[in-house]
Amino acid sequence: MSTKSYEYARLDAFPELADQANSLIEAAFAYQKNFKFSVDFAPLAGAQHNQQRHILIDPTNSTVVAHVGTRLKSFVWQGETIPVVMLGGIAVAESERGQGLFQLLFERVLSTLHSQCALFILWSDKHELYRKWHFHLAGKQWCYRTTTAEKAHSVERLIDLAPAEREKLAVLYRQQVNQHFFSPLRDESDWNDLAEITSAELIRMKAGYVFRGKGMDLQGVLHDFAHVNGVNGVTEELGNAGVLWAAKNEMVPDEVLQDLQQVGLWRPNTHPMALRKLSLLLGMEINYRDDRFVVERQGVSIKMDAEELMDEIFNYGKHGLRSDGVPVYVGGLDSI
Ligand SMILES: CC(C)(COP(=O)(O)OP(=O)(O)OC[C@H]1O[C@@H](n2cnc3c(N)ncnc32)[C@H](O)[C@@H]1OP(=O)(O)O)[C@@H](O)C(=O)NCCC(=O)NCCS
């Protein structure tokens, strides 16, 4: 641990440091010059969201040395809401790494927000790093790619759509996503935030929509879609317009290739509200005793750690507590 002292703050207390925080993240993730974190991740980086951004400041020179961004979202599952905190933009200035700053800030953020959510989710390839804080890769997501040629389509930006046109997308999202999958709710202000991601291309189809790319992130990926005919509707209307990420394993023709990947790193929380919400997802009552999640089945107590619980909820866990995993959908526009 560093002997230097750093000041913890939320960015709303120091809005003048927002550009510095963004530059720190862009450097940490090797952003290319023509891309901007504040655009690709507008729902996190917009000035109105500074209270969601946690920083460490070196008081000797008023420099931001670490950043953790958060988004508290209501997810919906079978008509019930489940609060989830997404974590992103996690970065420490290169010169300050290896002294425990990430750990200091990350633990502060987790302890501040844990009582407000049932689950945390983040996206990272550093699985071992996050394991220490009980984050585990879980949730199924299928990738589809058709071998048929790309069909003609026009490309727009969500921000340019008239309110009535945007509402049509919102209706499709509610009907095709929220009604079928454990997924974030989106109200009007959420759609306004998503529209600020001007680096994502919107492709509207006869019976659906899809977003492609998100600046430097998700290049060539169709990552956020709703279509009345699901994956087949998109591939039929667009042909090979990119890899399509979907929450559902659908019957597809032979020319459509299919792969499985996992959604993100999840951490379940253990307080009473979290246990109630996690019980809704599992479809069984969950308790927490002696550092284990516990469910009773036919008079037998089944004890699980966080990873095993996530597997039971989202995948096919070894105890088979759900006959199928909860289908989960976090569109690429929402992820941070
Ligand atoms: C990853 C990053 C945030 C770590 O910051 P840091 O301040 O150097 O980390 P800390 O010193 O607090 O390390 C905390 C623990 O994580 C471990 N750790 C740090 N970086 C790690 C990495 N890249 N992979 C695995 N473990 C790592 C440390 O060994 C330490 O473990 P210990 O307590 O068992 O010794 C920083 O390297 C960074 O900004 N990287 C570029 C951006 C990035 O990858 N962000 C995170 C992914 S979303």
The ligand as an SDF file (V2000), in Angstrom:
LIG
                    3D

 48 50  0  0  0  0  0  0  0  0999 V2000
   -6.1110   -3.0300  -13.4760 C   0  0  0  0  0  0  0  0  0  0  0  0
   -5.7090   -1.7520  -12.7380 C   0  0  0  0  0  0  0  0  0  0  0  0
   -6.9840   -0.9350  -12.4900 C   0  0  0  0  0  0  0  0  0  0  0  0
   -5.0830   -2.1690  -11.4080 C   0  0  0  0  0  0  0  0  0  0  0  0
   -4.7460   -0.9910  -10.6650 O   0  0  0  0  0  0  0  0  0  0  0  0
   -3.6300   -1.0060   -9.4950 P   0  0  0  0  0  0  0  0  0  0  0  0
   -3.8550    0.2220   -8.6500 O   0  0  0  0  0  0  0  0  0  0  0  0
   -2.3110   -1.2250  -10.0560 O   0  0  0  0  0  0  0  0  0  0  0  0
   -4.0970   -2.2940   -8.6740 O   0  0  0  0  0  0  0  0  0  0  0  0
   -3.7820   -2.5710   -7.1290 P   0  0  0  0  0  0  0  0  0  0  0  0
   -2.3810   -2.1340   -6.8480 O   0  0  0  0  0  0  0  0  0  0  0  0
   -4.8570   -1.9960   -6.2750 O   0  0  0  0  0  0  0  0  0  0  0  0
   -3.8720   -4.1340   -7.0660 O   0  0  0  0  0  0  0  0  0  0  0  0
   -4.8720   -4.7990   -6.3310 C   0  0  0  0  0  0  0  0  0  0  0  0
   -4.7430   -6.2750   -6.5350 C   0  0  0  0  0  0  0  0  0  0  0  0
   -5.0110   -6.6000   -7.8880 O   0  0  0  0  0  0  0  0  0  0  0  0
   -3.9140   -7.3090   -8.4740 C   0  0  0  0  0  0  0  0  0  0  0  0
   -3.7870   -6.8380   -9.8660 N   0  0  0  0  0  0  0  0  0  0  0  0
   -3.4890   -5.5980  -10.2800 C   0  0  0  0  0  0  0  0  0  0  0  0
   -3.5120   -5.5290  -11.6320 N   0  0  0  0  0  0  0  0  0  0  0  0
   -3.8360   -6.7640  -12.0700 C   0  0  0  0  0  0  0  0  0  0  0  0
   -4.0100   -7.3410  -13.3590 C   0  0  0  0  0  0  0  0  0  0  0  0
   -3.8510   -6.6220  -14.4670 N   0  0  0  0  0  0  0  0  0  0  0  0
   -4.3370   -8.6430  -13.4310 N   0  0  0  0  0  0  0  0  0  0  0  0
   -4.5010   -9.3830  -12.3070 C   0  0  0  0  0  0  0  0  0  0  0  0
   -4.3400   -8.9040  -11.0590 N   0  0  0  0  0  0  0  0  0  0  0  0
   -4.0080   -7.6090  -10.9350 C   0  0  0  0  0  0  0  0  0  0  0  0
   -2.7200   -6.9110   -7.6450 C   0  0  0  0  0  0  0  0  0  0  0  0
   -1.7160   -7.8770   -7.6880 O   0  0  0  0  0  0  0  0  0  0  0  0
   -3.3180   -6.8020   -6.2660 C   0  0  0  0  0  0  0  0  0  0  0  0
   -3.5040   -8.1010   -5.7300 O   0  0  0  0  0  0  0  0  0  0  0  0
   -2.9840   -8.4650   -4.2560 P   0  0  0  0  0  0  0  0  0  0  0  0
   -3.7880   -7.5930   -3.3350 O   0  0  0  0  0  0  0  0  0  0  0  0
   -3.3310   -9.9230   -4.1410 O   0  0  0  0  0  0  0  0  0  0  0  0
   -1.5410   -8.1470   -4.2700 O   0  0  0  0  0  0  0  0  0  0  0  0
   -4.6690   -0.9180  -13.5330 C   0  0  0  0  0  0  0  0  0  0  0  0
   -3.5960   -1.7530  -13.8630 O   0  0  0  0  0  0  0  0  0  0  0  0
   -5.2190   -0.2970  -14.8260 C   0  0  0  0  0  0  0  0  0  0  0  0
   -5.7040    0.8290  -14.8110 O   0  0  0  0  0  0  0  0  0  0  0  0
   -5.0940   -1.0270  -15.9560 N   0  0  0  0  0  0  0  0  0  0  0  0
   -5.5470   -0.5420  -17.2650 C   0  0  0  0  0  0  0  0  0  0  0  0
   -7.0730   -0.4930  -17.3550 C   0  0  0  0  0  0  0  0  0  0  0  0
   -7.7200   -1.7980  -16.9300 C   0  0  0  0  0  0  0  0  0  0  0  0
   -7.2850   -2.8770  -17.3080 O   0  0  0  0  0  0  0  0  0  0  0  0
   -8.7990   -1.6740  -16.0980 N   0  0  0  0  0  0  0  0  0  0  0  0
   -9.4450   -2.8190  -15.4500 C   0  0  0  0  0  0  0  0  0  0  0  0
  -10.1390   -3.7080  -16.3640 C   0  0  0  0  0  0  0  0  0  0  0  0
  -11.8010   -3.2210  -16.6590 S   0  0  0  0  0  0  0  0  0  0  0  0
  1  2  1  0
  2  3  1  0
  2  4  1  0
  2 36  1  0
  4  5  1  0
  5  6  1  0
  6  7  2  0
  6  8  1  0
  6  9  1  0
  9 10  1  0
 10 11  2  0
 10 12  1  0
 10 13  1  0
 13 14  1  0
 14 15  1  0
 15 16  1  0
 15 30  1  0
 16 17  1  0
 17 18  1  0
 17 28  1  0
 18 19  1  0
 18 27  1  0
 19 20  2  0
 20 21  1  0
 21 22  1  0
 21 27  2  0
 22 23  1  0
 22 24  2  0
 24 25  1  0
 25 26  2  0
 26 27  1  0
 28 29  1  0
 28 30  1  0
 30 31  1  0
 31 32  1  0
 32 33  2  0
 32 34  1  0
 32 35  1  0
 36 37  1  0
 36 38  1  0
 38 39  2  0
 38 40  1  0
 40 41  1  0
 41 42  1  0
 42 43  1  0
 43 44  2  0
 43 45  1  0
 45 46  1  0
 46 47  1  0
 47 48  1  0
M  END
$$$$
